[in-house]
């Protein structure tokens, strides 16, 4: 019912336009505003689909200020898709360290290798072919197709959802997957297909700079005269976001087993968070402290050996999208007859940790390690 009501509202709006040229008035105003106000960013100064793709993947869950150094680093190491395809996974994960969502880094590598093997090293031009690449969904495929090739594909990110929800005073919940079709239709209706690349980037930039989540600058908005939410006094109520997300809490206990020179790392293999990244030996348990952990896991005694001592303990809370990690790191000086925590664990010097891609949570503790053992 909500979707039908919204479609009716949109239909009434567009039929009130006097001509095709008038129907693109919003797009014209947006594009003009964008050319005068856009931020100068490196991926906007190119039509290279590889660099556009890289920027979109990095920025999907990252602010521009944080993502820009990562983008520049990737371009320095891998200036084109062939260079990326030739990289090894650990090198990619090290460059990605701190961005989170490490599966995206692995998908980058898989897609680059597919472009080289299946497309002769030439990035696909058509939306449908781009969409077939590993890790690329409709949003990213639309962004590449429109920004690189001016294909009239609407791009829907959080900024665009917000602009459209306010512009047309949409009551539908943007977190409900059933709303996507409605917003895609609306985005396409608003776009001037002759200027798809500029229009899409203008929509995104307007949401980032002007039509912001809090304290939007409606007095500076180039399309304020067309904004139905502004006219009805509902800007602060749009977009509608009703989340059913439930986060679970996990308790990680990391054992940094230090023998005076070296320590153990092991690679995560299960289909879980941080797959293929490296970490200290881990026990996931609800134990509240070191004593309780020892009592419930006698194998720790075999790993630490006789005469072991606890040198330090640090606690961190790490928030992910769907879960909260409560992590305790125990720095243990191992004693005699200490054993390896697993057959796959590697014994490395303390100063070699930086050679391994680790989750940002582990890096927080690793950065303190030299001070703790000195």
BELQUI-V926447 format. One record per pair of residues at least 24 apart in sequence whose C-alpha atoms are under 10 Angstrom apart, sorted by the first residue. I is the first residue (numbers start at 1). J is the second residue. If there is no record, write none. Layout:
i	j
I	J
I	J
//
This chain:
i	j
2	170
2	171
2	172
2	173
2	179
3	170
3	171
3	172
3	173
3	178
3	179
3	181
3	182
4	182
5	170
5	171
5	172
6	168
6	169
6	170
6	171
6	172
6	182
6	183
7	170
7	182
7	183
7	185
7	186
9	168
9	169
9	170
10	168
10	169
10	170
10	182
10	185
10	186
10	189
11	186
13	168
13	226
13	228
14	189
14	190
20	192
21	192
23	189
23	190
23	191
23	192
24	189
24	190
24	191
24	192
24	193
25	190
25	191
25	192
25	223
25	226
26	167
26	190
26	191
26	192
26	199
26	222
26	223
26	224
26	225
26	226
26	227
27	189
27	190
27	191
27	192
27	193
27	195
27	196
27	198
27	199
27	200
27	202
27	203
27	223
28	191
28	192
28	195
28	198
28	199
28	222
28	223
29	199
29	202
29	221
29	222
29	223
30	191
30	198
30	199
30	200
30	201
30	202
30	203
30	205
30	206
30	221
30	222
30	223
31	192
31	195
31	196
31	197
31	198
31	199
31	200
31	201
31	202
31	203
31	222
32	198
32	199
32	202
32	222
33	202
33	205
33	206
33	220
33	221
33	222
33	223
34	198
34	199
34	201
34	202
34	203
34	204
34	205
34	206
34	222
35	198
35	202
37	202
37	205
37	206
37	209
38	201
38	202
38	205
38	206
38	209
39	205
39	209
41	68
42	68
42	71
42	72
43	68
43	71
43	147
44	147
44	148
44	198
44	201
46	147
46	148
47	144
47	146
47	147
47	148
47	149
47	150
47	197
48	80
48	123
48	144
48	147
48	148
48	149
49	80
49	81
49	122
49	123
49	124
49	125
49	143
49	144
49	145
49	146
49	147
49	148
49	149
50	75
50	79
50	80
50	81
50	82
50	84
50	112
50	122
50	123
50	124
50	144
50	148
51	75
51	79
51	80
51	81
51	144
51	148
52	140
52	143
52	144
52	145
52	147
52	148
53	108
53	123
53	136
53	140
53	141
53	143
53	144
53	145
53	147
53	148
54	81
54	105
54	108
54	140
54	144
55	140
56	139
56	140
56	141
56	143
56	144
57	104
57	105
57	107
57	108
57	135
57	136
57	140
58	96
58	99
58	100
58	101
58	104
58	105
59	99
60	101
60	104
60	139
60	140
60	157
60	158
61	99
61	100
61	101
62	99
62	100
66	98
66	99
67	99
70	95
70	96
70	97
70	98
70	99
71	95
71	96
80	112
80	121
81	108
81	109
81	111
81	112
81	113
81	115
81	116
81	121
81	122
81	123
82	112
82	113
82	115
82	116
82	117
82	120
82	121
82	122
83	112
83	113
83	116
83	121
84	108
84	109
84	110
84	111
84	112
84	113
84	116
85	109
85	110
85	111
85	112
85	113
85	114
85	115
85	116
85	117
85	121
86	112
86	113
86	116
87	112
87	113
89	276
89	277
89	357
90	276
90	277
90	278
90	355
90	356
90	357
90	358
91	355
91	356
91	357
92	357
93	276
93	277
93	356
93	357
93	358
93	359
94	277
94	354
94	355
94	356
94	357
94	358
94	359
95	357
96	357
96	358
96	359
97	277
97	356
97	357
97	358
97	359
97	360
97	363
98	357
98	358
98	359
98	360
98	361
98	363
99	359
99	360
100	273
100	274
100	320
100	359
100	360
101	273
101	274
101	275
101	320
101	321
102	273
102	274
102	275
102	276
102	277
102	359
103	135
103	273
103	274
103	275
103	276
104	134
104	135
104	136
105	135
106	134
106	135
106	275
106	276
107	133
107	134
107	135
107	136
108	133
108	134
108	135
108	136
109	134
109	135
110	134
110	135
111	135
111	136
125	149
125	151
126	151
127	151
127	152
127	153
142	197
142	200
143	196
143	197
143	200
143	201
144	197
145	196
145	197
146	193
146	195
146	196
146	197
146	198
146	199
146	200
146	201
147	195
147	196
147	197
147	198
147	199
147	200
147	201
148	197
149	196
149	197
150	193
150	194
150	195
150	196
150	197
150	198
150	199
150	200
151	193
151	194
151	195
151	196
151	197
152	188
152	191
152	192
152	193
152	194
152	195
152	196
152	197
152	199
152	200
153	184
153	187
153	188
153	191
153	193
153	196
153	197
153	200
154	183
154	184
154	185
154	186
154	187
154	188
154	189
154	190
154	191
154	193
154	196
154	197
154	199
154	200
154	203
155	183
155	184
155	187
155	188
155	196
155	197
155	199
155	200
155	201
155	203
155	204
156	180
156	183
156	184
156	187
156	200
156	203
156	204
157	203
157	204
157	207
158	204
158	207
158	208
158	213
158	239
159	203
159	204
159	205
159	206
159	207
159	208
159	209
159	211
159	212
159	213
160	187
160	200
160	201
160	202
160	203
160	204
160	205
160	206
160	207
160	208
160	211
161	187
161	203
161	204
161	207
161	238
161	239
161	240
162	203
162	204
162	206
162	207
162	208
162	211
162	212
162	213
162	235
162	238
162	239
162	240
163	187
163	203
163	204
163	206
163	207
163	208
163	210
163	211
163	212
163	213
163	227
163	235
163	238
163	239
164	190
164	203
164	207
164	227
164	228
164	229
164	238
164	239
165	227
165	228
165	229
165	235
165	237
165	238
165	239
165	240
166	211
166	224
166	226
166	227
166	228
166	229
166	230
166	231
166	234
166	235
166	236
166	237
166	238
166	239
166	240
167	211
167	223
167	224
167	225
167	226
167	227
167	228
167	229
167	230
167	231
167	235
167	238
168	226
168	227
168	228
168	229
168	230
168	238
169	227
169	228
169	229
169	230
169	231
169	232
169	233
169	234
169	235
169	237
169	238
169	239
169	240
170	228
170	229
170	234
170	237
170	238
170	239
170	240
171	237
171	238
171	239
171	240
171	241
172	238
172	239
172	240
172	241
172	242
173	238
173	239
173	240
173	241
173	242
173	243
174	238
174	239
174	240
174	241
174	242
174	243
175	239
175	240
175	241
175	242
175	243
175	244
175	245
176	240
176	241
176	242
176	243
176	244
211	235
213	238
213	239
245	321
245	322
245	323
246	321
246	322
246	323
247	319
247	320
247	321
247	322
247	323
247	324
248	320
248	321
248	322
248	323
248	324
248	325
249	286
249	319
249	320
249	322
249	323
249	324
249	325
249	326
250	284
250	285
250	286
250	318
250	323
250	324
250	325
250	326
250	327
251	283
251	284
251	285
251	286
251	287
251	288
251	317
251	324
251	325
251	326
251	327
251	328
252	282
252	283
252	284
252	285
252	286
252	287
252	315
252	316
252	325
252	326
252	327
252	328
252	329
253	280
253	281
253	282
253	283
253	284
253	285
253	286
253	287
253	288
253	289
253	290
253	293
253	315
253	326
253	327
253	328
253	329
253	330
254	279
254	280
254	281
254	282
254	283
254	284
254	313
254	314
254	327
254	328
254	329
254	330
254	331
254	362
255	279
255	280
255	281
255	282
255	283
255	300
255	303
255	304
255	313
255	328
255	329
255	330
255	331
255	332
255	341
256	280
256	281
256	282
256	304
256	310
256	312
256	313
256	329
256	330
256	331
256	332
256	333
256	334
256	365
256	366
256	369
257	281
257	303
257	304
257	308
257	310
257	330
257	331
257	332
257	333
257	334
257	335
257	338
257	339
257	340
257	341
257	347
258	304
258	308
258	311
258	331
258	332
258	333
258	334
258	335
258	347
258	349
258	350
258	373
259	304
259	308
259	332
259	333
259	334
259	335
259	336
259	338
259	349
260	333
260	334
260	335
260	349
260	350
260	373
261	347
261	348
261	349
261	350
261	351
261	373
262	347
262	348
262	349
262	350
262	351
262	352
263	331
263	332
263	333
263	334
263	340
263	345
263	346
263	347
263	348
263	349
263	350
263	352
263	353
264	340
264	341
264	342
264	344
264	345
264	346
264	347
264	348
264	349
264	350
264	353
265	341
265	342
265	344
265	345
265	346
265	347
265	348
265	353
265	356
265	358
266	341
266	342
266	343
266	344
266	345
266	346
266	347
267	344
267	345
267	346
267	356
267	357
267	358
268	358
273	320
273	359
274	357
274	358
274	359
274	360
275	359
276	357
276	358
276	359
277	356
277	357
277	358
277	359
278	345
278	346
278	353
278	356
278	357
278	358
278	359
278	362
279	345
279	353
279	356
279	357
279	358
279	359
279	361
279	362
279	363
279	366
280	329
280	330
280	341
280	345
280	346
280	358
280	362
280	366
281	340
281	341
281	342
281	345
282	327
282	328
282	329
282	341
284	327
286	326
288	328
289	313
289	328
289	330
290	328
290	329
290	330
299	339
299	341
300	338
300	339
300	341
301	334
301	335
301	338
301	339
302	335
302	336
302	337
302	338
302	339
302	340
302	341
303	334
303	335
303	337
303	338
303	339
303	340
303	341
303	342
304	332
304	333
304	334
304	335
304	336
304	337
304	338
304	339
304	340
304	341
305	333
305	334
305	335
305	336
305	337
305	338
305	339
306	334
306	335
306	336
306	337
306	338
307	333
307	334
307	335
307	336
307	337
307	338
308	332
308	333
308	334
308	335
308	336
308	338
309	333
309	334
309	335
310	334
311	372
311	373
312	369
312	372
312	373
313	365
313	372
314	365
314	368
315	365
316	361
316	362
316	364
316	365
317	361
318	360
318	361
319	361
325	361
327	361
327	362
328	365
329	362
329	365
329	366
330	365
331	365
331	369
331	372
331	373
332	373
333	373
//
